[in-house]
Structure formats: C-alpha cells, structure tokens
Amino acid sequence: MPPDSTEIAIIGGGVIGLATAMRLAAEGREVTLVEPNKPGSGASYGNAGTVADYAVIPVGTPAVLRNLPSLLFKRDSPLSIRRSALPALMPWLLRFAWQSLPQNAEKNAAAIATLLMDSLSGWRELASQIGANDLLRQNGCLYLYSSKQAFASASADIGLRTKYGIGQEFLTADEVAAIEPKLPPFEGGGVLFPHAVNLTDPGAMMERLAKAAAAAGVRFITARAERIARGDGQVHVTGEALDLLAKTVVIAAGAHSKMLAAQAGDHVALDTERGYHVEFDMQTPLLSRPVCPTARAFYLVPMANRLRVAGTVELGGLNAPPSPRRIELLERGARAIFPTLGKPDRTWLGFRPSVPNSVPVIRSSRGGSNIILAFGHGHLGLTLAPVTARMVSAIIGRRPNSLPVHS
Ligand SMILES: Cc1cc2nc3c(=O)[nH]c(=O)nc-3n(C[C@H](O)[C@H](O)[C@H](O)COP(=O)(O)OP(=O)(O)OC[C@H]3O[C@@H](n4cnc5c(N)ncnc54)[C@H](O)[C@@H]3O)c2cc1C
C-alpha cells in the first residue's frame, strides 16, 4: 500500500502538539497528529495547571548551583536524583551547571521572559477559541515564604521579576490570611501574582483542545512514530501501523523527543525532570487560587472537586517506576499545611521535557526546515503552548517571528 500523506504531521499530542495542531488547522492547513496514547494524557494532564507568566527564573541559577549537592542528595529535598541514573545524567548535569552561572542564567531569564510575554493573552485567546473559558480561573497565584528570612533570601528572584515587569504584590502574613483564610498561621509573607491565570482542570482542558482540533479538521492517528527520514522533498514518518509522508513534520513528543530529533540531525541535550502529583477529593475548596509554599517546590491547587498537590523534581530518566518516597514527600508536605488531609485519592508521575538552560527548543531542524522542533518546555509547557503554536506557525509560514529562536 502507498504511504498516507499529509501537509503537516505533528508527532506528539500533548499540550504543545495539540495547541499547534489547533492553530495550524484554524489557519487552513491540513494537519495530521500522531499520538500513541489518549491525546493530552502525558505531562500535560497532571501538571499544576498554572499559566505562570511570572516564572521568568530558569531552573538553573547561581543559588541553585551553590546548593546543588545538598539539594540533590539531602533526604527529603524537593530536588532529588536517582543514584542509578547519575552516570547517564552527568552530561546533562554538567551543562545544567554551566547554564546556572550568573551570566548564563541572566541570559536564559531574558529569553524566558520574552517567551512569557504573550502567554496569558495566548491562553485567553485559545480558551475562547475552543469554548473553554469556564476552565480558566483568573484569580492570581500566590508564593508563600515561610519565614522573614526566607522572604529576604528571595530578594534576587523578586528583583529579577521586577526587572521583567512582572506584577507582584507583597503581602504580610495577615494579608495572606485575609485572602486565603484556611491556610495555617505562619511567620513570613507572600508574593501575589495578581494577573496570573490557572486551569481548573488540565485534563478537561486537553479533552476540549483535542475535540476542538478534530472539529477544525485535524486528523488523529493512534500510533507511535519510530523513525523519521527526509527524502524527495518530503519527510517519511514510520512506525508500527504508521506510514505517513508529510511536507513538514513537527516534533512535539515532549520528554520523548530526543531520539526523533537526533534522526532529524539535531542532538539536543533533552532529559526529564520527573514530577509528581497527589490529589485529595473534596467538595469545598481549601484555597481560591494556586498556592506555592516555595521551600517545598510544589503547588497546592484547587481543581474541580479536588485539591491537587503537584511539583518537586526527581532526576532519573524515563524508565524507572514512580518513587513511593517522592509521593510520600508530597503527601507529608500537604499535611504539614492542611493536617486534616487523609490519604490521597490518586497519585501520578509525569515527565517534564527539560533542557539545561530551561529555554524550550522551538526552531527548524539544522538538517532542513521541513522538520521543526517544538519541545523542551520543562516547567512551563502548559504556559507556553499557545506561544509555541504561534512560533511554529510563523516558521512554517516563513513569516518573521518577533520571538527569539533558541538552540
Ligand atoms: C508535576 C508537574 C507540574 C507542572 N506544572 C506546570 C504548570 O503549572 N504550568 C506549566 O506551564 N507547566 C507545568 N508543568 C510542565 C508541563 O506539564 C510540561 O512542560 C508540558 O505538559 C509539556 O507538554 P508536551 O506536549 O511537550 O509533552 P507531553 O504532555 O508529555 O506530551 C508529549 C506527547 O508525545 C507523545 N509521544 C511520545 N513519544 C511519541 C512518539 N514516538 N510518537 C508519537 N507521540 C509520542 C506522548 O504520548 C505524549 O502524549 C508541570 C509538569 C509536572 C510534571
């Protein structure tokens, strides 16, 4: 049988692939999306749901570098490493350390800030387009600093956010209590990002997005892309029960993109920061917005009929099973704030697609512009999906792109 054909094949149906497919189909292009699982069921399902337009600070900073050994190896640290994965992770870690040096971290923050500029408007537009305004909560996000000293030690981060024009309101502990009365009393203070938006149910948003994309004409193929190869001005995408020729291919397979990118001729230092969530079902929300106790590196997020506690970082690759210790750490952290919480109703592990400089890879392949890379969004994939879709559309349409193109 001759191969199937399409104008644009998107590999991966997470939030990046779905938002890109939606955008390109709405622009009148013929789009086929290749995804082996339920669309939107990877990292894009289980995240904290924040459209974090304020998160300009890369993961690697001088402060993180200084504290890296204790962060990585201290028991119950919010950042951990599976020792068995250490040799395989070494090249990524060395690059991460390099990117954490002051000048590099500054440069990365500037690039992230540029990308974030249209993230809120991008989500408002996308949610309207797909009939999902009801899944956007516009009530800001709150960072908590548990002591005055912790607040003081965040001054560099706060200064950087000010530099990039991020709206921040500084709250005393009493002011925090006034807006989130169910939080326990504490000593420090908070930073409210008043304009931030969050998704009240990322899984439901992914379902709406997939449905709207299908209605806009996107064809979904349930298959895993195993090989991509250029030839005769086209790209051949193959796998078990998959034989597709495309004029252009977009690699948007999240943390699984590395091998496909290498086949296209791009050797990207992509790895994964594994993250977890635990959920507690409840009818009456304990909070009215996402709250991040910063020292614990997770968000407590009120979602539809449940509280989701999502975050932390575990370096350990794509294959190891979930770590019961990491799940327990989240549970204990949640109960330290809300002691009446019982056992979680469900737990989840997901794979952030992470590059050492925290700047996603959104560009043409070095081997030719008929393959486009759109992955590596780390902690900000949900936030940056509409912006990424716009950038990919500009690359395909050969329109000038005001946003920086990164390595
Ligand atoms: C705990 C946690 C909390 C987070 N919180 C936030 C947050 O609050 N805000 C935010 O902006 N971001 C957050 N993130 C990050 C965000 O979830 C990710 O950056 C984002 O989901 C990445 O989207 P993606 O489409 O690239 O990847 P994914 O959602 O993982 O999708 C990739 C898809 O590609 C498919 N695939 C893989 N290999 C192939 C193949 N060979 N062929 C075809 N398809 C393939 C997979 O099945 C998958 O569906 C969080 C992440 C975690 C883990």
The ligand as an SDF file (V2000), in Angstrom:
LIG
                    3D

 53 58  0  0  0  0  0  0  0  0999 V2000
    4.3180   17.9440   38.4180 C   0  0  0  0  0  0  0  0  0  0  0  0
    4.3150   18.8900   37.2430 C   0  0  0  0  0  0  0  0  0  0  0  0
    3.7670   20.1500   37.3840 C   0  0  0  0  0  0  0  0  0  0  0  0
    3.7740   21.0470   36.3040 C   0  0  0  0  0  0  0  0  0  0  0  0
    3.1600   22.2620   36.4420 N   0  0  0  0  0  0  0  0  0  0  0  0
    3.1180   23.1110   35.3920 C   0  0  0  0  0  0  0  0  0  0  0  0
    2.4380   24.3360   35.4740 C   0  0  0  0  0  0  0  0  0  0  0  0
    1.7990   24.6570   36.4840 O   0  0  0  0  0  0  0  0  0  0  0  0
    2.4740   25.1840   34.4080 N   0  0  0  0  0  0  0  0  0  0  0  0
    3.1440   24.8620   33.2680 C   0  0  0  0  0  0  0  0  0  0  0  0
    3.1810   25.6800   32.3410 O   0  0  0  0  0  0  0  0  0  0  0  0
    3.7770   23.6770   33.1320 N   0  0  0  0  0  0  0  0  0  0  0  0
    3.7750   22.7960   34.1620 C   0  0  0  0  0  0  0  0  0  0  0  0
    4.4170   21.5950   34.0420 N   0  0  0  0  0  0  0  0  0  0  0  0
    5.1300   21.2890   32.8070 C   0  0  0  0  0  0  0  0  0  0  0  0
    4.1820   20.8810   31.6870 C   0  0  0  0  0  0  0  0  0  0  0  0
    3.2790   19.9150   32.1490 O   0  0  0  0  0  0  0  0  0  0  0  0
    5.0080   20.3360   30.5130 C   0  0  0  0  0  0  0  0  0  0  0  0
    6.0370   21.2230   30.1600 O   0  0  0  0  0  0  0  0  0  0  0  0
    4.1050   20.1370   29.3030 C   0  0  0  0  0  0  0  0  0  0  0  0
    2.9950   19.3440   29.6300 O   0  0  0  0  0  0  0  0  0  0  0  0
    4.8870   19.5300   28.1460 C   0  0  0  0  0  0  0  0  0  0  0  0
    3.9810   19.3490   27.0970 O   0  0  0  0  0  0  0  0  0  0  0  0
    4.3850   18.4460   25.8580 P   0  0  0  0  0  0  0  0  0  0  0  0
    3.2320   18.4790   24.9280 O   0  0  0  0  0  0  0  0  0  0  0  0
    5.7120   18.8630   25.3650 O   0  0  0  0  0  0  0  0  0  0  0  0
    4.6050   16.9940   26.4990 O   0  0  0  0  0  0  0  0  0  0  0  0
    3.5530   15.8640   26.9170 P   0  0  0  0  0  0  0  0  0  0  0  0
    2.3240   16.4040   27.5290 O   0  0  0  0  0  0  0  0  0  0  0  0
    4.3050   14.8590   27.7160 O   0  0  0  0  0  0  0  0  0  0  0  0
    3.1240   15.2560   25.5300 O   0  0  0  0  0  0  0  0  0  0  0  0
    4.0130   14.5560   24.7080 C   0  0  0  0  0  0  0  0  0  0  0  0
    3.1790   13.5390   23.9410 C   0  0  0  0  0  0  0  0  0  0  0  0
    4.0090   12.9210   22.9570 O   0  0  0  0  0  0  0  0  0  0  0  0
    3.6350   11.5710   22.8700 C   0  0  0  0  0  0  0  0  0  0  0  0
    4.7380   10.8010   22.2900 N   0  0  0  0  0  0  0  0  0  0  0  0
    5.9010   10.4270   22.8710 C   0  0  0  0  0  0  0  0  0  0  0  0
    6.6840    9.7370   22.0060 N   0  0  0  0  0  0  0  0  0  0  0  0
    5.9900    9.7090   20.8390 C   0  0  0  0  0  0  0  0  0  0  0  0
    6.2630    9.1370   19.5590 C   0  0  0  0  0  0  0  0  0  0  0  0
    7.4110    8.4930   19.3310 N   0  0  0  0  0  0  0  0  0  0  0  0
    5.3290    9.2620   18.5800 N   0  0  0  0  0  0  0  0  0  0  0  0
    4.1660    9.9470   18.8010 C   0  0  0  0  0  0  0  0  0  0  0  0
    3.8780   10.5080   20.0110 N   0  0  0  0  0  0  0  0  0  0  0  0
    4.7680   10.3840   21.0030 C   0  0  0  0  0  0  0  0  0  0  0  0
    3.3180   11.1570   24.2980 C   0  0  0  0  0  0  0  0  0  0  0  0
    2.4660   10.0200   24.3400 O   0  0  0  0  0  0  0  0  0  0  0  0
    2.6710   12.4240   24.8380 C   0  0  0  0  0  0  0  0  0  0  0  0
    1.2550   12.3870   24.7390 O   0  0  0  0  0  0  0  0  0  0  0  0
    4.4000   20.6750   35.0860 C   0  0  0  0  0  0  0  0  0  0  0  0
    4.9270   19.3880   34.9440 C   0  0  0  0  0  0  0  0  0  0  0  0
    4.8690   18.4950   36.0090 C   0  0  0  0  0  0  0  0  0  0  0  0
    5.4320   17.1100   35.8170 C   0  0  0  0  0  0  0  0  0  0  0  0
  1  2  1  0
  2  3  1  0
  2 52  2  0
  3  4  2  0
  4  5  1  0
  4 50  1  0
  5  6  2  0
  6  7  1  0
  6 13  1  0
  7  8  2  0
  7  9  1  0
  9 10  1  0
 10 11  2  0
 10 12  1  0
 12 13  2  0
 13 14  1  0
 14 15  1  0
 14 50  1  0
 15 16  1  0
 16 17  1  0
 16 18  1  0
 18 19  1  0
 18 20  1  0
 20 21  1  0
 20 22  1  0
 22 23  1  0
 23 24  1  0
 24 25  2  0
 24 26  1  0
 24 27  1  0
 27 28  1  0
 28 29  2  0
 28 30  1  0
 28 31  1  0
 31 32  1  0
 32 33  1  0
 33 34  1  0
 33 48  1  0
 34 35  1  0
 35 36  1  0
 35 46  1  0
 36 37  1  0
 36 45  1  0
 37 38  2  0
 38 39  1  0
 39 40  1  0
 39 45  2  0
 40 41  1  0
 40 42  2  0
 42 43  1  0
 43 44  2  0
 44 45  1  0
 46 47  1  0
 46 48  1  0
 48 49  1  0
 50 51  2  0
 51 52  1  0
 52 53  1  0
M  END
$$$$
